[in-house]
Structures are given as C-alpha cells and as structure tokens.
Amino acid sequence: MRQGRVAVIEEEWMARGLCRTRKLPRDTFYPDSSVGVARARRICARCPVKEQCLEYALENHQSDGIWGGTSERQRAKLQRRRRALKDRQSPNLRSPPVDYVRKTKQEMPRSE
C-alpha cells in the first residue's frame, strides 16, 4: 500500500488501529497544519495499537505523517536518542580514543 510518499508494509496489528476501524481519510494522518496534527494526535492517544505503530515507524524510518501519536520531528529525535543510547551500550563498536591509538603505535615493537 502507498500513502503519500510513504511505502507501508501491512502488519496484522494495523487492522486494529483507530485510523482503520474508524475509516478515517488517510490525509488525516498526513496533515498540512498544526490543527491537523493535533487532531491526529488526539485519535492516536486513544488507539489500542499506538505503541506498535510508533515502533513500526521507527524501525521502518517512516519520515512522513503522524505515527503512534508522534510527528516527523519527534520520531527523528527518538531515533537520535536510540542511536546515542546504543553507542553508549556498545563502546567496542566505536573508534578507540586518539590517545589510545597513539600509545598502541608507540608500544609496538619495530620490525627490523
């Protein structure tokens, strides 16, 4: 299915969303104004699959529209936070500090 510029892969939980069960127009969740954003968020606030919707949007990099009650900007901020948290939890995946690299090179025996 295609919504605006966003490709959506159908998931089982989507059929239970208020956006589907209330048969709302798709543009309700792709608003052009702050009034439209507020309306979409009010609907999402009562939705039984709000968490799944937000997680889907984050995992699939949905950059347009309201998903799980969040705007594009809010999801981008959540993504940045997740990346920062992941980096802190996985220090071995990051580059070593510069002084560590310098010391290691200095300590290496020279081959003659």
N, C-alpha and C positions, 0 to 999 in steps of 0.2 A: 504494500500500500504506500502511496506517496501523499504527504501532507505538506503543501507549500514546497520548500526546498529540502525537506527532511524525509529521508527514507526511513520507514518504520517496519521492523520485523514483528509480525504479530506474535504475541505471547498469550498464554492461557489466562493470566490474571487481567489482561486488558479488557476482556469482555465484562468484567465486574466493575469497572471504573464508572463513576458518575458521568464522565464525558460520553460514555457509550450507552449506559442504561437510560439516561435522560434524553438521548437522541439530540444532543446539542449540536449546533453547526460547528464544524471544525475550526472556523476562524475565531470562535470564542477563546480558544487556547493559543491563538496566534494574533494577539491584539495589537492595534496600532496606537493605543493611547493608555495613559495611566489608569483611566476609568475602566478600560477593558481588562487590564492586568489585575486590578482589584477584584473585578467580578470573577475572573478565572480562579484567583486565589481563594475566594470565598467558597467556590464549588469544590476545589481541591481539599480545603480544610475539613470537609465532611466525607471525603472519599475513603472507602474501605481499603483501597489499594494504593494509597498515597506514597507509602514507603517503597513499594515495588516500582512504582512509576518513577520516582526520583532516582532510585538505584539504576534502573534501566537507562535513564537519560544520562547519568554519569558514566556508566560503563560503555555506552554506545556514542558518547560525545555528541549528544543532541544539543546543538547550539541555538536553535530557534524555538520560540514558543514557551509556554508555561508547562512544566512537567513536575509533578509531585508538589505543586504549590510554589515552585521556585522559578525565577526569571533566568534569562541567559546569564546575566551578570552574577547572580547568586550562585549558579552552578559553576561558573568559571572560578569563583572564589573558593568553593568547596573543593574543586579539583586541585587548585594550588595548595590548599591545606593538606589534602590527602597525599600529594606528592612530597611535601615537606615532611610530613609525619613518616612516610615510607622511607625517605632518605635518612631520617634520624634513627629509625629502627634497623636499618641495614647499612651500617657505616662501612662495611667491607666493599660495598658496591661503588662507593665514591672514591675519587682520586685521593691518594695519600697527601698529607701536608707537604709543602715545598721543602721545609727543613728536613723532613724525614727522607725525602728523595736525595737531597744533598749529602746528608750523613751516610746514607747507604752507599752512594757512589764513592765517597771518600774512604769508606771502610773496606771496600772491595780490594782484594789483592790484585796487583798488576801482573799480567802475564808477560813474561819476557821471552 
